[in-house]
Amino acid sequence: MARYLTPLFKIIIEEVGKKKNESLPHAEIAQNIINENRQNLEITNTKYDSIRRYVQDVRANYSYYLSRLKVENAEKAEIRNPKIQIQKHIKEKNFNEEIGELKKYNTTLLNEIELKDRKLGFYEELKQAPKKSIIITPSKGVDSEATAFLVGSDWHLEEKVDPLTVNGLNEFNPPIAKDSIMNFFSNGLRLVQICQKDVHINEIMLLLIGDIINGYIHEEFVEDNYLSPTQASLMGLDLICSGITYLLKNSKCKIKVVCKYGNHGRTTGKPRIATAYKNSFEWMLFQLVIREFARSDRVEVVLDNSYLTYVEVYNRVIRLHHGDAIQYNGGVGGVTIPANKAIAQWDKHKQAYLDVFGHFHQLQLDTGSYKYVLNGSVVGYNPYAISIKAAYEEPRQAFFLIDSKRGKTVSAPIFVRKKITQ
């Protein structure tokens, strides 16, 4: 990003800040700027669509651009003010005097270090002591069996993330989404193959736990999404079926697909509780996945109508859900405290060894400290993340093993982008 704003952006900031333009659409403001500044070469050489997008960006981030403009004006005024320059000169002189004192102090420290080095000469004799070689026998791995988990959620396939709206930290569109999902399956299987060198893995649990699509749950998505919910659902169907087929062709494992609908894929404006599955594009999408692999003897698809789904692996109960039922509105402790509270309540009616959920776009993995696995996202950092002050996180998904003897062991992120904007 340039240090100073261009003349074009200064004109746009001024126009956007005018009270008379508050109710005008982006396009009309852009046209007014062009009409009123025909002598400005920067404006005449800039396409109308670009100016309209700049207007939209400045409107969405007006406070930010206004603050930048004020800082820029203050800096330029400071350069022109001789009093400030004199004050700077005095500070620099004082700084140079401080540097002289520090050099003297540094010389004293060097002398002390030299004295200590002489005292440490005694320990040099230890280097002459004979060394004993200890033979380490290479590990042959553990004779055990494990199930591999690939967790997919918060793909938001059709969501638009314009780099201009996230300070250049991310970009997302359907082609990037497609490439990311293919990386999810290929990189996920690669992790399975690495683990298979030391442990027997005969089954892969593919957990698809919601927000595969972005949907129309907010009005801005109606105008900004690249695809409609139905189109995005069909795209999701193609990607999921292709991914499962890839796992089948490139491994000998059985594939158990556990599906959960999220909150973004709903067909209604407000969330439903008892009838959430009936009003979900994702629930319909998963029904089509069931039909696609109905005749496969290596694929099993699990789809519940309830918010919680329970599966059992080596006598350990795994509880799956999207995560939107966990009430978290920000806080120093992050999602850990509200997640543990929710898990404790659910455990009262059915105890679970591990909860797996997404929704918060933040990956949390370990090998046993948490009673849950929190999945990351594919869409990555977006304007909503900025608005809730979420930490930046590279797009990634979760991988882990449940060992038949030791429970949850290996945990690793599945990176889905070969190259990110940052």
LUMMARMI-104248 format. One record per residue: residue number from 1; residue in one letter; x, y, z of N, C-alpha, C in turn. Coordinates in steps of 0.05 Angstrom, whole numbers. Example, Ala and Ser with C-alpha at 12.3 -4.5 7.8 and 13.67 -1.06 7.14 Angstrom:
   k r   n.px   n.py   n.pz  ca.px  ca.py  ca.pz   c.px   c.py   c.pz
   1 a    264   -114    156    246    -90    156    264    -66    156
   2 s    257    -45    142    273    -21    143    258      1    157
END
This chain:
   k r   n.px   n.py   n.pz  ca.px  ca.py  ca.pz   c.px   c.py   c.pz
   1 m     17    -24      0      0      0      0     18     25      0
   2 a     11     45    -17     27     69    -19     27     84      7
   3 r     49     99     12     50    115     37     29    137     37
   4 y     27    151     14      7    173     13    -16    166     -7
   5 l    -39    176     -1    -62    172    -18    -59    186    -44
   6 t    -69    175    -66    -67    188    -92    -88    210    -93
   7 p    -84    230   -111   -104    251   -114   -132    240   -119
   8 l   -134    218   -135   -160    207   -140   -174    198   -114
   9 f   -159    184    -96   -172    175    -71   -179    199    -54
  10 k   -163    221    -55   -170    244    -39   -197    256    -48
  11 i   -200    257    -75   -226    267    -86   -249    249    -78
  12 i   -244    223    -79   -266    204    -72   -273    207    -42
  13 i   -252    209    -25   -258    212      4   -274    237      9
  14 e   -267    259     -5   -282    284     -2   -311    281    -10
  15 e   -315    268    -34   -342    265    -44   -359    247    -26
  16 v   -347    225    -17   -361    206      1   -369    220     27
  17 g   -352    238     37   -358    251     62   -379    273     61
  18 k   -386    281     36   -407    302     34   -434    292     42
  19 k   -448    307     58   -474    298     68   -494    293     45
  20 k   -492    309     24   -511    306      1   -508    279    -13
  21 n   -485    266     -9   -480    241    -24   -486    217     -7
  22 e   -496    220     18   -499    197     36   -519    177     24
  23 s   -540    186     11   -560    168      1   -556    160    -28
  24 l   -536    171    -41   -531    165    -69   -517    138    -72
  25 p   -524    123    -93   -510     97    -98   -481    102   -106
  26 h   -465     80   -104   -437     82   -112   -434     92   -141
  27 a   -450     81   -158   -447     88   -187   -452    117   -192
  28 e   -471    130   -179   -477    158   -184   -455    176   -174
  29 i   -444    169   -150   -422    184   -139   -398    182   -158
  30 a   -392    158   -168   -370    154   -187   -374    171   -212
  31 q   -398    172   -222   -403    188   -247   -400    218   -241
  32 n   -409    227   -218   -406    255   -210   -377    263   -209
  33 i   -361    245   -198   -332    250   -196   -320    254   -224
  34 i   -328    236   -242   -317    238   -269   -326    264   -283
  35 n   -352    271   -279   -363    295   -292   -350    321   -282
  36 e   -344    321   -256   -334    346   -244   -303    349   -245
  37 n   -290    328   -254   -261    329   -255   -250    320   -282
  38 r   -261    330   -303   -253    322   -330   -225    332   -337
  39 q   -215    351   -322   -188    361   -328   -167    345   -313
  40 n   -176    327   -295   -157    311   -279   -149    286   -295
  41 l   -123    285   -302   -114    263   -319   -117    236   -305
  42 e   -112    235   -279   -114    210   -265   -142    199   -267
  43 i   -162    216   -265   -190    207   -266   -198    200   -294
  44 t   -190    216   -314   -197    210   -342   -183    184   -351
  45 n   -160    177   -339   -146    153   -347   -155    128   -330
  46 t   -173    132   -312   -183    110   -296   -211    101   -306
  47 k   -214     75   -308   -240     65   -318   -262     71   -298
  48 y   -286     74   -308   -310     80   -291   -314     58   -270
  49 d   -312     33   -279   -317     11   -260   -297     11   -237
  50 s   -272     19   -243   -252     21   -222   -259     42   -202
  51 i   -267     66   -213   -275     88   -195   -299     80   -178
  52 r   -318     66   -190   -342     57   -174   -333     38   -152
  53 r   -314     20   -158   -305      1   -137   -289     16   -115
  54 y   -274     37   -124   -259     53   -104   -279     67    -85
  55 v   -301     78    -97   -321     91    -81   -333     72    -61
  56 q   -339     48    -70   -350     27    -52   -331     21    -30
  57 d   -305     18    -37   -285     12    -17   -282     35      4
  58 v   -281     60     -6   -279     83     12   -303     85     30
  59 r   -327     80     19   -352     81     36   -351     60     58
  60 a   -341     36     50   -341     14     70   -320     18     91
  61 n   -299     33     84   -277     37    103   -271     67    107
  62 y   -293     84    108   -289    113    108   -273    123    131
  63 s   -277    112    155   -262    121    178   -233    116    175
  64 y   -226     93    163   -198     86    159   -185    106    139
  65 y   -198    111    117   -186    129     97   -185    158    107
  66 l   -205    166    122   -205    193    133   -182    197    152
  67 s   -177    176    169   -155    178    188   -128    179    173
  68 r   -126    163    151   -101    164    135    -96    192    124
  69 l   -118    204    114   -116    230    102   -107    251    123
  70 k   -118    249    147   -111    268    168    -81    264    176
  71 v    -73    239    178    -45    234    184    -26    245    163
  72 e    -34    241    137    -18    251    115    -16    281    116
  73 n    -38    295    120    -38    324    122    -21    334    145
  74 a    -23    319    168     -7    327    191     23    324    186
  75 e     30    302    172     58    297    166     69    319    148
  76 k     54    326    127     63    347    109     65    374    122
  77 a     46    380    140     47    405    155     71    406    173
  78 e     78    383    184    101    381    202    127    387    187
  79 i    129    377    162    153    381    146    156    411    140
  80 r    134    425    136    136    453    129    139    472    153
  81 n    137    461    177    138    478    201    167    479    212
  82 p    180    503    211    209    505    219    212    499    249
  83 k    193    506    266    195    501    294    197    471    300
  84 i    181    456    287    181    427    291    208    416    281
  85 q    219    426    259    244    416    249    267    422    269
  86 i    266    446    282    286    453    302    284    434    325
  87 q    260    428    334    256    410    356    267    382    350
  88 k    263    374    325    274    348    316    304    348    317
  89 h    316    370    309    345    372    309    356    370    337
  90 i    342    383    356    351    382    384    349    353    394
  91 k    327    340    387    323    312    396    346    294    385
  92 e    352    299    359    374    283    347    400    288    361
  93 k    406    313    368    430    319    382    432    304    409
  94 n    409    305    424    408    291    450    411    261    446
  95 f    400    251    424    402    223    418    431    215    413
  96 n    446    231    399    474    226    393    490    226    419
  97 e    484    244    437    497    244    463    492    219    479
  98 e    467    209    477    460    184    491    475    161    479
  99 i    478    161    452    493    140    439    522    139    449
 100 g    534    163    453    562    164    464    564    151    491
 101 e    544    157    508    544    145    535    540    114    533
 102 l    523    106    515    519     77    511    544     63    502
 103 k    560     76    485    585     64    475    604     60    498
 104 k    605     80    516    622     77    540    613     53    557
 105 y    587     51    560    576     29    576    581      3    563
 106 n    580      2    537    585    -22    521    614    -31    525
 107 t    633    -12    526    661    -19    530    665    -32    557
 108 t    651    -21    577    653    -33    604    642    -61    604
 109 l    620    -66    591    608    -93    590    627   -112    575
 110 l    640   -103    554    658   -120    539    682   -129    557
 111 n    692   -110    573    713   -117    592    705   -138    612
 112 e    680   -135    622    670   -155    641    667   -182    628
 113 i    658   -182    603    655   -208    588    682   -221    585
 114 e    702   -205    578    729   -216    575    739   -229    601
 115 l    734   -216    623    742   -227    649    728   -254    655
 116 k    702   -255    648    687   -279    653    696   -302    634
 117 d    704   -294    610    715   -314    591    740   -328    603
 118 r    757   -311    616    781   -323    628    774   -343    650
 119 k    754   -335    666    745   -353    687    733   -379    677
 120 l    720   -377    654    708   -401    642    728   -419    629
 121 g    753   -410    627    774   -427    614    777   -453    628
 122 f    771   -453    654    773   -478    670    757   -500    658
 123 y    733   -493    647    715   -513    637    723   -524    610
 124 e    743   -511    598    752   -522    572    764   -549    575
 125 e    774   -556    599    785   -582    604    765   -604    600
 126 l    739   -597    604    718   -617    601    716   -628    572
 127 k    725   -610    553    724   -619    525    743   -642    520
 128 q    763   -644    537    783   -665    533    774   -692    545
 129 a    753   -692    560    743   -716    572    734   -736    551
 130 p    738   -762    555    729   -782    535    699   -783    532
 131 k    690   -786    508    661   -787    502    652   -816    499
 132 k    629   -821    512    617   -848    510    595   -848    489
 133 s    595   -866    471    575   -868    450    552   -886    459
 134 i    528   -875    457    504   -890    465    489   -898    439
 135 i    484   -923    436    471   -934    412    441   -931    415
 136 i    428   -918    395    399   -915    394    388   -933    373
 137 t    370   -951    380    358   -969    361    335   -956    346
 138 p    335   -956    320    313   -943    304    286   -956    311
 139 s    266   -938    314    239   -948    320    226   -961    295
 140 k    212   -982    300    198   -996    278    168   -990    278
 141 g    161   -969    293    132   -962    293    118   -978    314
 142 v     92   -973    316     75   -986    337     56  -1005    323
 143 d     54  -1029    333     35  -1049    322      7  -1042    332
 144 s     -6  -1023    319    -32  -1014    327    -49  -1006    303
 145 e    -74  -1000    309    -92   -993    287   -104   -965    294
 146 a   -109   -949    274   -120   -923    278   -140   -916    256
 147 t   -157   -897    262   -175   -885    241   -167   -856    236
 148 a   -165   -849    211   -157   -822    203   -182   -805    199
 149 f   -180   -780    209   -202   -761    207   -194   -738    189
 150 l   -209   -732    169   -206   -708    152   -231   -691    157
 151 v   -227   -667    168   -249   -650    176   -253   -627    156
 152 g   -276   -626    144   -282   -605    124   -306   -588    134
 153 s   -301   -562    136   -323   -544    143   -316   -516    135
 154 d   -337   -499    134   -333   -470    130   -318   -465    104
 155 w   -328   -479     82   -316   -475     56   -326   -449     43
 156 h   -352   -442     46   -364   -418     36   -358   -415      6
 157 l   -364   -435     -9   -354   -438    -37   -358   -414    -54
 158 e   -381   -401    -52   -388   -379    -70   -383   -351    -59
 159 e   -371   -350    -35   -367   -324    -23   -346   -308    -38
 160 k   -350   -282    -39   -330   -264    -52   -313   -251    -30
 161 v   -287   -254    -32   -269   -239    -15   -250   -223    -33
 162 d   -256   -197    -35   -240   -179    -51   -216   -170    -35
 163 p   -191   -173    -46   -167   -165    -30   -169   -136    -20
 164 l   -183   -119    -34   -185    -91    -26   -201    -88      1
 165 t   -218   -107      7   -234   -106     31   -220   -118     55
 166 v   -197   -131     51   -183   -144     74   -154   -136     74
 167 n   -148   -112     64   -120   -102     64   -101   -120     50
 168 g   -110   -134     29    -93   -151     13    -85   -177     26
 169 l    -98   -185     49    -90   -209     63   -102   -234     52
 170 n   -123   -232     35   -136   -256     24   -151   -249     -1
 171 e   -157   -270    -16   -174   -268    -40   -189   -295    -43
 172 f   -214   -294    -50   -230   -319    -52   -251   -316    -73
 173 n   -254   -337    -90   -274   -338   -111   -277   -367   -118
 174 p   -297   -375   -135   -301   -403   -141   -276   -418   -152
 175 p   -260   -407   -170   -236   -422   -179   -217   -428   -156
 176 i   -213   -408   -138   -196   -412   -115   -208   -433    -96
 177 a   -235   -432    -93   -249   -451    -76   -245   -480    -87
 178 k   -248   -483   -113   -245   -509   -125   -217   -520   -121
 179 d   -197   -504   -126   -169   -512   -122   -164   -519    -93
 180 s   -176   -504    -74   -171   -508    -45   -183   -535    -36
 181 i   -207   -541    -46   -220   -566    -38   -205   -590    -49
 182 m   -195   -588    -74   -179   -610    -85   -153   -613    -68
 183 n   -141   -591    -59   -118   -593    -41   -125   -605    -14
 184 f   -149   -600     -5   -158   -612     20   -158   -642     18
 185 f   -169   -653     -3   -170   -682     -6   -142   -694    -12
 186 s   -127   -681    -30   -100   -692    -36    -81   -690    -13
 187 n    -80   -667      0    -62   -663     23    -71   -680     47
 188 g    -97   -682     50   -108   -699     72   -100   -728     69
 189 l   -102   -738     44    -94   -766     39    -64   -769     42
 190 r    -49   -749     35    -20   -751     39    -13   -754     68
 191 l    -27   -740     86    -22   -744    114    -30   -772    124
 192 v    -51   -783    112    -59   -810    119    -36   -830    111
 193 q    -26   -826     86     -5   -844     76     21   -842     93
 194 i     27   -818    102     51   -814    120     47   -830    146
 195 c     23   -828    157     18   -842    183     16   -873    179
 196 q      9   -881    155      7   -910    149     34   -924    150
 197 k     55   -909    149     82   -922    151     86   -934    179
 198 d     73   -924    199     78   -933    227     53   -945    240
 199 v     30   -942    229      6   -952    241    -14   -962    220
 200 h    -29   -982    226    -49   -992    207    -73   -974    206
 201 i    -79   -963    182   -103   -946    179   -120   -958    157
 202 n   -143   -968    164   -161   -981    145   -186   -965    139
 203 e   -190   -944    154   -215   -928    150   -208   -898    153
 204 i   -220   -883    135   -218   -854    136   -246   -843    142
 205 m   -247   -826    163   -272   -813    170   -271   -785    158
 206 l   -288   -780    138   -290   -754    126   -313   -739    139
 207 l   -307   -719    155   -327   -704    169   -333   -678    154
 208 l   -357   -676    144   -366   -652    130   -387   -638    148
 209 i   -378   -618    163   -394   -609    186   -404   -580    182
 210 g   -412   -573    158   -428   -549    154   -414   -525    142
 211 d   -431   -507    132   -423   -483    118   -406   -489     93
 212 i   -415   -510     79   -403   -516     53   -408   -493     34
 213 i   -432   -481     36   -438   -458     19   -441   -434     37
 214 n   -441   -410     24   -444   -385     39   -473   -377     43
 215 g   -490   -382     22   -518   -377     25   -526   -348     24
 216 y   -551   -343     30   -562   -316     29   -572   -307     57
 217 i   -557   -315     78   -567   -309    105   -565   -279    111
 218 h   -549   -264     96   -547   -235     99   -553   -222     72
 219 e   -565   -199     73   -573   -186     48   -550   -180     29
 220 e   -526   -173     40   -504   -167     23   -494   -191      7
 221 f   -499   -215     17   -492   -239      2   -508   -242    -23
 222 v   -533   -232    -23   -550   -234    -47   -537   -219    -70
 223 e   -525   -196    -65   -512   -180    -86   -483   -186    -90
 224 d   -470   -200    -71   -441   -203    -72   -432   -231    -78
 225 n   -448   -252    -71   -439   -279    -76   -435   -284   -106
 226 y   -416   -301   -113   -411   -307   -141   -433   -326   -152
 227 l   -445   -342   -135   -465   -362   -143   -489   -360   -125
 228 s   -512   -369   -135   -536   -372   -118   -532   -397   -100
 229 p   -549   -400    -79   -546   -423    -62   -549   -450    -77
 230 t   -568   -451    -96   -571   -476   -111   -547   -482   -128
 231 q   -536   -461   -142   -512   -465   -158   -489   -473   -141
 232 a   -486   -460   -117   -464   -467    -99   -467   -496    -88
 233 s   -492   -504    -84   -497   -531    -74   -488   -552    -95
 234 l   -494   -546   -120   -486   -565   -141   -455   -565   -144
 235 m   -443   -542   -140   -413   -541   -141   -402   -558   -118
 236 g   -414   -555    -94   -406   -571    -71   -409   -600    -75
 237 l   -431   -608    -88   -436   -636    -94   -414   -647   -112
 238 d   -407   -633   -133   -386   -642   -151   -360   -645   -137
 239 l   -353   -625   -120   -327   -626   -106   -326   -649    -86
 240 i   -347   -653    -71   -348   -674    -50   -346   -701    -63
 241 c   -363   -705    -84   -362   -731    -98   -335   -737   -111
 242 s   -324   -716   -123   -297   -719   -135   -276   -726   -114
 243 g   -278   -713    -91   -259   -718    -69   -261   -746    -58
 244 i   -286   -755    -54   -290   -783    -44   -279   -803    -64
 245 t   -285   -798    -90   -275   -815   -111   -244   -816   -111
 246 y   -232   -793   -107   -203   -791   -105   -192   -808    -82
 247 l   -205   -807    -59   -196   -823    -36   -199   -853    -42
 248 l   -220   -860    -56   -225   -888    -63   -204   -899    -82
 249 k   -198   -883   -102   -179   -891   -123   -150   -892   -113
 250 n   -143   -875    -94   -115   -873    -85   -110   -885    -58
 251 s   -129   -900    -47   -124   -914    -22   -141   -940    -22
 252 k   -135   -957     -3   -151   -981      1   -169   -979     25
 253 c   -171   -955     36   -187   -951     60   -217   -950     54
 254 k   -233   -957     74   -261   -952     74   -266   -923     81
 255 i   -286   -911     69   -291   -882     74   -318   -880     88
 256 k   -318   -868    112   -343   -862    126   -347   -832    126
 257 v   -368   -823    112   -373   -794    109   -395   -786    129
 258 v   -388   -769    148   -408   -759    168   -415   -730    161
 259 c   -440   -725    156   -449   -699    146   -465   -683    167
 260 k   -459   -657    169   -475   -639    186   -481   -614    170
 261 y   -505   -604    172   -512   -579    160   -503   -556    178
 262 g   -495   -533    166   -487   -510    181   -508   -489    183
 263 n   -501   -465    191   -521   -443    193   -522   -426    167
 264 h   -501   -427    151   -501   -410    127   -518   -422    104
 265 g   -522   -448    105   -536   -461     82   -567   -461     85
 266 r   -577   -447    104   -606   -448    109   -621   -433     87
 267 t   -646   -441     82   -663   -428     62   -680   -405     74
 268 t   -678   -402    100   -695   -381    114   -678   -359    124
 269 g   -690   -336    128   -676   -313    139   -666   -318    167
 270 k   -684   -327    185   -677   -332    212   -672   -362    216
 271 p   -654   -370    234   -648   -398    239   -673   -413    249
 272 r   -675   -438    241   -695   -456    252   -682   -475    272
 273 i   -698   -487    290   -687   -505    309   -695   -534    302
 274 a   -721   -541    307   -730   -568    302   -731   -574    272
 275 t   -736   -554    256   -738   -559    227   -714   -549    211
 276 a   -691   -546    225   -668   -535    211   -660   -552    187
 277 y   -661   -579    190   -652   -596    168   -670   -594    144
 278 k   -697   -588    149   -716   -586    127   -711   -561    111
 279 n   -698   -541    123   -694   -516    110   -664   -510    104
 280 s   -651   -531     95   -622   -529     91   -614   -539     63
 281 f   -601   -522     48   -591   -531     22   -570   -553     26
 282 e   -555   -551     48   -533   -571     52   -545   -598     59
 283 w   -567   -599     74   -579   -625     80   -588   -638     54
 284 m   -598   -622     35   -606   -633      9   -581   -642     -6
 285 l   -560   -626     -5   -534   -634    -19   -525   -661     -9
 286 f   -525   -665     18   -515   -690     29   -533   -713     22
 287 q   -559   -708     18   -577   -730      9   -568   -739    -19
 288 l   -559   -721    -36   -550   -728    -62   -524   -743    -61
 289 v   -507   -737    -41   -482   -752    -38   -489   -781    -30
 290 i   -509   -784    -13   -517   -811     -5   -526   -827    -29
 291 r   -541   -815    -47   -551   -829    -71   -527   -836    -89
 292 e   -508   -818    -91   -485   -822   -109   -469   -847   -102
 293 f   -466   -852    -75   -450   -874    -67   -466   -897    -53
 294 a   -491   -898    -60   -509   -918    -47   -500   -946    -53
 295 r   -488   -951    -77   -480   -978    -85   -451   -985    -78
 296 s   -436   -966    -67   -408   -971    -61   -406   -987    -35
 297 d   -389  -1008    -36   -385  -1025    -12   -363  -1014      6
 298 r   -351   -991     -3   -329   -979     13   -337   -952     24
 299 v   -360   -942     17   -368   -915     26   -394   -918     42
 300 e   -394   -906     66   -418   -903     83   -422   -874     89
 301 v   -446   -864     84   -453   -836     89   -473   -835    112
 302 v   -466   -819    133   -483   -815    156   -494   -786    156
 303 l   -520   -784    158   -533   -758    158   -557   -758    177
 304 d   -554   -743    199   -576   -740    219   -592   -716    214
 305 n   -617   -716    224   -634   -692    223   -630   -674    247
 306 s   -616   -685    268   -612   -670    292   -587   -652    291
 307 y   -585   -634    310   -561   -617    311   -536   -632    317
 308 l   -538   -652    335   -515   -668    344   -516   -695    330
 309 t   -492   -704    322   -489   -731    311   -467   -746    327
 310 y   -472   -771    335   -453   -786    350   -444   -810    333
 311 v   -417   -814    332   -406   -837    319   -387   -850    339
 312 e   -383   -876    337   -366   -891    356   -342   -902    341
 313 v   -318   -897    352   -293   -906    340   -277   -920    362
 314 y   -272   -946    360   -257   -961    380   -269   -956    408
 315 n   -295   -958    410   -310   -955    436   -307   -927    447
 316 r   -300   -908    431   -299   -880    439   -320   -864    424
 317 v   -336   -849    438   -358   -834    425   -348   -807    416
 318 i   -352   -801    391   -344   -775    379   -370   -760    373
 319 r   -372   -736    383   -396   -719    379   -390   -698    358
 320 l   -407   -696    338   -403   -677    315   -425   -657    314
 321 h   -418   -632    308   -438   -611    303   -424   -588    289
 322 h   -440   -569    279   -427   -548    264   -413   -528    282
 323 g   -424   -522    306   -411   -505    325   -427   -479    330
 324 d   -447   -473    314   -462   -448    318   -479   -447    343
 325 a   -483   -470    356   -499   -471    381   -482   -462    404
 326 i   -456   -460    401   -438   -451    423   -439   -420    423
 327 q   -447   -410    446   -450   -381    448   -424   -367    455
 328 y   -412   -354    435   -387   -340    439   -388   -313    426
 329 n   -385   -292    442   -387   -264    431   -360   -249    435
 330 g   -338   -264    434   -312   -251    438   -304   -253    467
 331 g   -278   -250    472   -268   -252    499   -239   -260    499
 332 v   -225   -254    521   -197   -259    522   -191   -289    520
 333 g   -207   -305    532   -202   -334    532   -209   -348    506
 334 g   -220   -334    487   -227   -346    461   -251   -365    465
 335 v   -253   -383    446   -277   -401    446   -275   -424    466
 336 t   -252   -427    479   -247   -450    497   -268   -452    519
 337 i   -272   -429    534   -290   -430    557   -319   -436    548
 338 p   -331   -422    529   -358   -429    521   -360   -457    509
 339 a   -340   -466    495   -340   -493    483   -341   -513    506
 340 n   -324   -510    526   -324   -529    548   -350   -529    564
 341 k   -362   -505    566   -388   -504    580   -409   -520    565
 342 a   -410   -516    538   -430   -530    522   -425   -560    522
 343 i   -400   -568    520   -393   -596    521   -402   -609    547
 344 a   -397   -595    569   -405   -605    596   -435   -610    598
 345 q   -451   -592    586   -480   -595    586   -489   -619    569
 346 w   -477   -621    545   -484   -644    528   -476   -670    540
 347 d   -453   -670    554   -444   -695    567   -463   -705    588
 348 k   -480   -688    598   -499   -697    619   -519   -717    609
 349 h   -526   -715    583   -545   -735    572   -531   -757    556
 350 k   -507   -750    545   -491   -771    531   -462   -763    531
 351 q   -446   -779    545   -417   -773    548   -403   -777    521
 352 a   -385   -759    514   -370   -761    490   -340   -759    496
 353 y   -324   -774    482   -295   -773    485   -284   -748    473
 354 l   -296   -739    450   -286   -716    435   -308   -703    420
 355 d   -308   -676    420   -326   -661    403   -311   -650    379
 356 v   -323   -650    356   -311   -639    332   -331   -619    320
 357 f   -322   -594    316   -340   -574    305   -323   -552    291
 358 g   -337   -535    277   -324   -513    262   -337   -487    269
 359 h   -345   -472    249   -361   -447    251   -345   -422    258
 360 f   -323   -425    275   -309   -401    284   -285   -394    267
 361 h   -279   -410    246   -257   -405    227   -230   -403    241
 362 q   -227   -417    263   -202   -417    278   -194   -446    284
 363 l   -171   -455    274   -163   -483    279   -150   -486    306
 364 q   -160   -505    321   -148   -513    347   -144   -543    347
 365 l   -118   -551    348   -111   -579    348    -91   -584    370
 366 d    -92   -608    382    -71   -617    399    -74   -647    401
 367 t    -59   -659    420    -60   -688    422    -72   -697    449
 368 g    -91   -681    459   -105   -691    483   -112   -671    504
 369 s   -102   -646    503   -108   -627    524   -137   -617    522
 370 y   -146   -613    497   -174   -605    493   -192   -629    491
 371 k   -218   -624    499   -238   -645    494   -252   -640    468
 372 y   -239   -624    451   -252   -619    425   -231   -613    404
 373 v   -240   -615    378   -224   -606    356   -240   -584    342
 374 l   -229   -560    341   -242   -537    328   -230   -534    300
 375 n   -246   -537    279   -236   -536    252   -233   -507    242
 376 g   -215   -504    223   -210   -478    211   -230   -474    188
 377 s   -221   -459    167   -239   -453    145   -223   -455    119
 378 v   -238   -455     97   -226   -455     70   -227   -427     58
 379 v   -249   -412     65   -252   -385     54   -231   -366     65
 380 g   -222   -370     90   -200   -354    101   -210   -327    111
 381 y   -191   -309    115   -195   -283    126   -214   -266    108
 382 n   -235   -255    120   -254   -239    104   -263   -214    120
 383 p   -279   -197    108   -287   -172    121   -301   -177    148
 384 y   -316   -199    150   -330   -205    175   -309   -211    197
 385 a   -288   -225    190   -267   -230    210   -255   -204    220
 386 i   -251   -185    203   -241   -159    211   -261   -145    230
 387 s   -287   -147    223   -307   -133    239   -309   -144    268
 388 i   -304   -170    271   -305   -182    298   -278   -183    311
 389 k   -258   -171    298   -230   -170    309   -218   -197    312
 390 a   -224   -215    294   -212   -242    294   -183   -241    285
 391 a   -167   -259    296   -139   -261    288   -137   -272    260
 392 y   -117   -263    245   -112   -274    218   -104   -303    220
 393 e   -115   -319    202   -108   -347    201   -108   -356    172
 394 e    -87   -371    164    -85   -382    137   -107   -403    134
 395 p   -120   -404    110   -141   -424    105   -130   -453    110
 396 r   -143   -468    127   -134   -495    133   -156   -511    146
 397 q   -153   -537    145   -172   -556    157   -158   -575    175
 398 a   -173   -591    190   -161   -608    211   -157   -637    202
 399 f   -135   -648    211   -129   -677    208   -121   -688    235
 400 f   -131   -711    242   -122   -724    267   -127   -754    265
 401 l   -114   -769    283   -118   -798    285   -131   -805    312
 402 i   -148   -825    311   -158   -838    336   -145   -866    336
 403 d   -127   -870    354   -113   -896    356   -130   -915    373
 404 s   -130   -940    365   -147   -960    379   -139   -964    408
 405 k   -114   -958    415   -104   -963    442   -101   -936    457
 406 r    -92   -915    443    -85   -890    457   -104   -867    453
 407 g   -124   -871    437   -143   -850    432   -132   -830    412
 408 k   -138   -804    416   -129   -783    397    -99   -780    400
 409 t    -85   -782    377    -56   -780    377    -46   -758    358
 410 v    -40   -766    334    -29   -747    315    -49   -726    307
 411 s    -41   -701    307    -58   -678    298    -41   -661    279
 412 a    -54   -651    258    -39   -634    239    -59   -618    223
 413 p    -50   -594    214    -67   -578    196    -65   -588    168
 414 i    -87   -586    153    -87   -592    124    -87   -565    111
 415 f    -65   -557     99    -63   -531     85    -76   -534     58
 416 v    -94   -515     51   -110   -518     26   -102   -499      5
 417 r    -85   -480     11    -76   -461     -9    -47   -466    -16
 418 k    -40   -469    -42    -13   -471    -50      1   -444    -47
 419 k    -14   -423    -52     -3   -396    -50    -25   -378    -39
 420 i    -18   -362    -18    -38   -343     -7    -29   -315    -13
 421 t    -48   -296    -11    -43   -269    -19    -23   -255     -1
 422 q    -23   -262     25     -5   -248     44     24   -251     37
END
